[in-house]
């Protein structure tokens, strides 16, 4: 179960509900949102640095990886502990203190995080 949560930049459900979430298509806007913040959900706490690094924990295991902005998507390569979760480009949407990552360029599962 936790593997699915982490696989989207950590995903959890598969409902394409976008109400009130604004799409982020610009790298500088994304960096402004995540810079100096933690992205949290139950058992997961991540930091996504403006320079392209992902660090944090998921169910007490370390999460690490890298990301880049490509053609309007957040593309990341992620590891959870010793398990490689791989590369995936994700659509990003934001609603106040919530940020949503949807795998497979918006066609897959999504996970909502609180921005702290």
Buried (B, 14 or more C-beta within 10 A) or exposed (E): EBEBBBBBBBBBEEEEEBEEBEEBEEBEEBBEBBEEBBBBBEBBBBBBBEEEEBEBBBBEBEBBBBBEBEEBBBBBBBBBBEEEBEEBBBBBBBEEEBBBBBBBBBEBBBBBBBBE
